[in-house]
Amino acid sequence: MNLFDRLAVPLLRMLDPEIAHALALNALKITPLPRAAPDDARLAVRAFGLTFANPVGLAAGFDKNAEVADALLRLGFGFVELGGVTPRPQPGNPRPRLFRLDADGAVINRLGLNSEGVEAVAARLGARGDAIGIVGINIGANKDSADRAADYVACIEALAPHVGFLTVNVSSPNTPGLRNLQQAAALDELLARVVDARERAAVGPARRPLLLKIAPDLTLNDLDEVVGVARRHGIDGMIVGNTTIGRPALREREKAQEQGGLSGRPLFALSTRMLAETYVRAEGAFPLVGAGGIDSGAAAFAKIKAGASLVQLYTGLIFRGIGLIGAIKTDLLDFLRIGRLDSLADAVGRDAAAVTAEPWPH
């Protein structure tokens, strides 16, 4: 893995970001990867009724069409989230739509939920059969949909039998109006419909965990309402958070003007603050997944101490390579040893109150 990173990462970063992404996907399709080594038992996490061998997951956006789920699991992830997927195929926004900010360790994207559609994704997931590993799916709505809640329902009906969990994405900034679904009344109606769809799609007694992915750009008043609605509807967890439309101080000033969602290191402070704010509002009602700016073991552990039971990364891999996965797991074990903790669960949320008392990140 280290040799691959030393050779491939510099090469891929010389290419157009979307071309580099396609090459990485193709490499995973043809490379015969061995099964990942077993994880230390102290890294195991129980959340949403599932047992994760380790807490390090791949965020949605890399494998949008469920092409390489098992190859990704062989890299050592504790889980992978595929998608986002929409009911009908759609091309997304015109190119260029993906911008790498090398000096900032960041990416801006305005892909626009480009998707091959639920039928193609369901076929690939179904072909996995009983393959080992936790695979989730991120679901969204078509750009031109007249009934976006119906789109989420359609995705659940088609995909629930094939995945370990489903994520309701109402936080992509690149589909006009999608973030409006985070408003209390709209979210209340949406969650009522998707929870009902999840119940109807249950395989025997097994209901698929349903997660809600939110933006880091919510006001605290909005967050109060979102968490309240999620708790009333019995949502199994939340992912905090998606990309930001904000622009913290960035070195790549010209690229910073591009429209779209910002991910990577500059998002860390804001997303971690929103994670802690969500944790104190959830009051243990459901576990949280921390995402945004994770590019080291220290960043991952900070997310856990801010309230995350699990973490997700994507942009960090672009700059650090796939060796980052193992490095984070090694660091987490070191943090447990230094803190004399028996498991990661002992660290979840221990800094949340302190984080919420800090000045607001800029």
C-alpha positions in Angstrom: 0.0 0.0 0.0 2.8 2.4 0.9 4.5 1.7 -2.4 1.3 2.2 -4.3 0.7 5.6 -2.6 4.2 6.8 -3.3 3.8 6.0 -7.0 0.1 6.6 -7.6 -0.8 9.6 -5.5 1.6 12.1 -7.1 0.6 10.9 -10.6 -3.1 11.1 -9.9 -2.8 14.6 -8.5 -1.2 15.7 -11.8 -4.4 14.8 -13.7 -7.7 16.5 -14.0 -9.6 15.5 -10.8 -12.5 13.7 -12.5 -10.1 11.8 -14.7 -8.0 10.8 -11.7 -11.2 9.6 -10.0 -12.2 7.4 -12.9 -8.6 5.9 -13.0 -8.8 5.1 -9.3 -12.1 3.4 -9.7 -10.8 1.3 -12.7 -7.6 0.4 -10.7 -9.8 -1.0 -7.9 -11.8 -3.0 -10.5 -8.7 -4.8 -11.9 -6.3 -5.0 -9.0 -6.4 -8.4 -7.1 -6.5 -7.1 -3.5 -6.1 -9.5 -0.6 -8.6 -9.5 2.2 -7.8 -6.9 4.8 -6.0 -8.1 8.0 -8.3 -8.6 11.0 -8.7 -5.5 13.1 -7.7 -5.2 16.8 -10.8 -6.1 18.8 -10.5 -2.7 20.7 -11.5 -0.9 17.5 -14.8 -2.7 17.2 -17.9 -0.4 17.4 -21.5 -1.3 17.9 -23.9 1.2 16.3 -27.3 1.2 14.6 -27.7 -2.5 15.5 -24.6 -3.3 13.5 -21.1 -4.4 14.6 -18.3 -2.6 12.8 -14.8 -4.2 12.9 -13.3 -0.6 13.0 -14.9 2.9 13.0 -13.2 4.1 9.8 -15.6 4.4 6.9 -15.5 5.7 3.3 -17.9 8.6 2.8 -20.4 8.7 -0.1 -19.2 10.2 -3.3 -16.3 8.0 -4.3 -18.2 4.9 -5.5 -21.4 6.5 -6.7 -22.7 3.6 -8.7 -21.7 0.6 -6.5 -18.9 -0.6 -8.8 -16.1 -1.5 -6.3 -17.7 -2.0 -2.9 -15.8 -5.2 -2.0 -12.5 -3.9 -3.3 -12.9 -0.9 -1.0 -13.6 -3.1 2.0 -10.4 -5.0 1.3 -8.5 -1.7 1.8 -9.3 -2.0 5.5 -12.4 0.2 5.9 -14.8 -0.8 8.6 -17.7 0.1 6.3 -18.2 1.9 3.0 -21.1 4.2 2.0 -21.9 4.1 -1.7 -23.8 6.6 -3.8 -25.4 9.1 -3.8 -27.9 7.4 -6.0 -31.1 8.8 -7.6 -34.1 6.9 -8.9 -33.6 7.8 -12.5 -30.2 8.2 -14.2 -29.0 11.8 -14.4 -25.7 13.2 -15.7 -25.2 15.8 -13.0 -23.8 19.3 -13.7 -21.6 20.2 -16.7 -17.9 19.8 -16.5 -15.6 21.1 -15.1 -17.3 20.4 -11.8 -14.5 19.1 -9.6 -11.6 21.2 -8.3 -8.6 20.2 -6.2 -7.2 22.9 -3.9 -3.7 21.3 -3.3 -2.4 24.1 -1.1 -5.4 23.7 1.2 -5.8 19.9 1.2 -9.4 20.5 -0.1 -11.7 19.8 -2.9 -14.7 21.8 -4.3 -17.3 19.8 -6.1 -20.5 20.6 -7.9 -21.1 17.2 -9.4 -24.9 17.4 -8.9 -25.7 13.9 -7.9 -24.5 12.3 -11.1 -25.9 8.8 -11.0 -26.6 5.8 -13.2 -29.9 5.4 -11.3 -31.3 3.0 -8.8 -31.9 0.1 -11.2 -28.2 -0.2 -12.2 -27.0 0.2 -8.6 -29.5 -2.4 -7.2 -28.3 -4.9 -9.8 -24.7 -4.5 -8.7 -25.5 -4.7 -5.1 -27.7 -7.7 -5.6 -24.8 -9.4 -7.3 -22.7 -9.2 -4.1 -24.9 -11.9 -2.6 -23.7 -12.6 0.9 -20.3 -10.9 0.6 -18.8 -10.0 3.9 -18.6 -6.3 5.0 -21.0 -3.5 5.9 -22.1 -1.5 2.9 -24.4 1.5 3.1 -26.1 3.5 0.4 -26.6 7.2 0.2 -29.9 8.2 -1.5 -31.1 11.4 -3.1 -33.7 12.9 -5.4 -33.6 13.6 -9.1 -33.0 17.3 -10.0 -36.2 17.5 -12.0 -38.4 15.5 -9.6 -41.9 16.8 -8.8 -42.1 14.8 -5.6 -38.7 14.4 -4.0 -40.0 12.4 -1.0 -41.3 9.8 -3.5 -37.7 9.6 -4.9 -36.3 8.7 -1.6 -39.1 6.1 -1.1 -38.3 4.6 -4.5 -34.6 4.3 -3.6 -35.4 2.6 -0.2 -37.8 0.1 -1.8 -35.2 -0.9 -4.4 -32.0 -0.9 -2.3 -33.0 -1.8 1.3 -32.7 -5.6 0.7 -29.1 -5.2 -0.6 -27.4 -2.9 2.0 -26.5 -2.7 5.7 -27.9 0.9 6.1 -29.4 3.7 4.1 -28.5 7.4 4.3 -31.1 10.0 3.5 -29.1 12.8 1.9 -30.8 16.2 2.3 -27.6 18.2 2.4 -26.0 18.1 -1.0 -25.5 21.8 -2.0 -25.4 20.9 -5.7 -29.0 20.0 -6.4 -31.2 23.2 -6.3 -33.6 23.2 -3.4 -32.4 19.9 -1.9 -31.2 21.5 1.3 -34.7 23.0 1.8 -35.7 19.5 2.9 -33.8 20.2 6.1 -36.4 22.7 7.1 -38.6 21.4 9.9 -42.0 20.9 8.1 -40.4 19.5 4.9 -38.2 17.2 6.9 -41.0 16.0 9.1 -43.0 14.9 6.0 -40.0 13.4 4.3 -38.9 11.3 7.4 -42.5 10.1 7.9 -42.5 8.7 4.4 -39.1 7.2 4.4 -39.5 5.6 7.7 -42.7 4.0 6.5 -40.9 2.9 3.3 -38.2 1.4 5.4 -40.7 -0.6 7.5 -42.4 -1.9 4.3 -39.0 -2.9 2.9 -37.9 -4.8 5.9 -36.5 -8.3 5.2 -38.3 -10.5 7.7 -37.7 -8.9 11.2 -34.7 -7.0 10.0 -35.2 -3.3 9.4 -32.4 -1.5 7.8 -30.9 1.4 9.8 -31.9 4.7 8.4 -29.4 7.6 8.8 -29.9 11.3 8.1 -27.0 13.3 6.6 -27.0 17.0 7.3 -25.1 20.1 6.2 -22.5 21.8 8.4 -24.0 25.1 7.4 -27.2 24.9 9.5 -27.9 27.5 12.1 -28.1 26.2 15.6 -31.8 27.0 15.6 -32.2 24.9 12.5 -30.1 22.2 14.1 -32.5 22.2 17.1 -35.4 21.5 14.8 -33.6 18.9 12.6 -32.5 16.8 15.6 -35.9 17.1 17.2 -37.6 15.9 14.0 -35.1 13.0 13.7 -35.7 11.9 17.2 -39.5 12.0 16.8 -39.3 9.8 13.8 -36.9 7.3 15.4 -34.1 7.8 12.9 -31.2 5.4 13.7 -28.4 7.9 13.4 -27.1 11.1 11.8 -24.0 11.9 9.6 -22.5 15.3 10.4 -21.8 16.5 7.9 -21.8 17.1 4.2 -19.7 19.7 2.3 -19.9 23.4 3.1 -20.9 26.2 0.8 -18.9 28.5 3.1 -15.3 29.5 2.2 -13.0 29.7 5.2 -9.6 31.3 4.6 -8.1 29.4 1.7 -4.8 29.7 0.0 -6.0 28.7 -3.5 -8.0 32.0 -3.8 -8.8 31.6 -7.5 -10.3 28.1 -7.2 -12.0 29.2 -4.0 -14.4 31.2 -6.1 -15.8 28.1 -7.8 -19.3 27.2 -6.9 -20.0 24.0 -5.1 -19.4 22.2 -1.8 -16.0 22.4 -0.1 -14.5 19.3 1.6 -11.2 18.5 3.1 -9.0 20.0 5.8 -10.6 23.5 5.9 -13.9 21.9 6.8 -12.6 20.1 9.9 -13.2 22.9 12.5 -16.8 23.7 11.3 -17.9 20.1 10.9 -16.5 19.1 14.2 -18.3 21.9 16.0 -21.5 20.9 14.3 -20.9 17.3 15.3 -20.5 18.3 19.0 -23.6 20.5 18.8 -25.6 17.6 17.4 -24.3 15.2 20.0 -25.4 17.4 22.9 -28.9 17.8 21.3 -29.3 14.1 20.5 -28.8 13.2 24.2 -27.8 9.6 23.3 -31.0 9.0 21.2 -28.9 7.7 18.3 -25.2 7.4 17.3 -23.5 9.9 15.1 -21.0 9.6 12.2 -18.4 12.3 12.0 -17.3 13.4 8.6 -15.4 16.4 7.3 -11.7 17.1 7.1 -10.3 13.8 8.5 -6.8 13.3 7.3 -5.0 11.9 10.3 -5.6 9.7 13.4 -5.7 12.8 15.5 -8.4 14.3 13.4 -10.4 11.0 13.6 -10.0 10.8 17.4 -11.1 14.4 17.8 -14.3 13.6 15.9 -14.9 10.7 18.3 -14.3 12.8 21.4 -16.7 15.4 19.9 -19.5 12.8 19.7 -18.9 10.4 16.7 -19.2 6.7 17.2 -17.9 6.2 13.6 -16.0 8.4 11.2 -15.9 8.8 7.4 -13.3 10.2 5.1 -12.9 10.7 1.4 -10.9 13.9 0.5 -8.1 12.9 2.9 -7.5 9.9 0.7 -6.8 12.1 -2.3 -3.9 13.8 -0.5 -2.7 11.1 1.8 -3.5 7.9 -0.2 -5.0 4.6 1.0 -2.3 4.2 3.6 -4.2 6.7 5.6 -6.8 4.1 6.5 -4.3 1.9 8.4 -2.5 4.9 9.8 -5.7 6.1 11.4 -6.5 2.7 12.9 -2.9 2.5 14.4 -3.2 6.0 15.8 -6.6 5.2 17.4 -5.1 2.3 19.2 -2.3 4.5 20.4 -4.8 7.1 21.7 -6.7 4.3 23.6 -3.4 3.1 25.2 -2.3 6.7 26.2 -5.8 7.4 27.6 -6.0 4.0 29.3 -9.3 3.4 27.6 -10.7 -0.1 26.9 -12.6 0.8 23.8 -13.5 3.7 21.5 -16.9 3.9 23.1 -15.3 5.2 26.2 -14.1 8.2 24.3 -17.3 9.1 22.4 -18.5 12.6 23.3 -16.1 13.2 26.2 -15.1 16.6 24.7 -18.4 17.6 23.2 -19.4 20.1 25.9 -16.0 21.7 25.7 -16.1 22.0 21.9 -19.5 23.7 22.0 -18.1 26.3 24.4 -15.3 27.3 22.1 -15.5 30.4 19.8 -17.3 29.7 16.6 -14.9 28.5 13.9 -14.2 30.7 10.9 
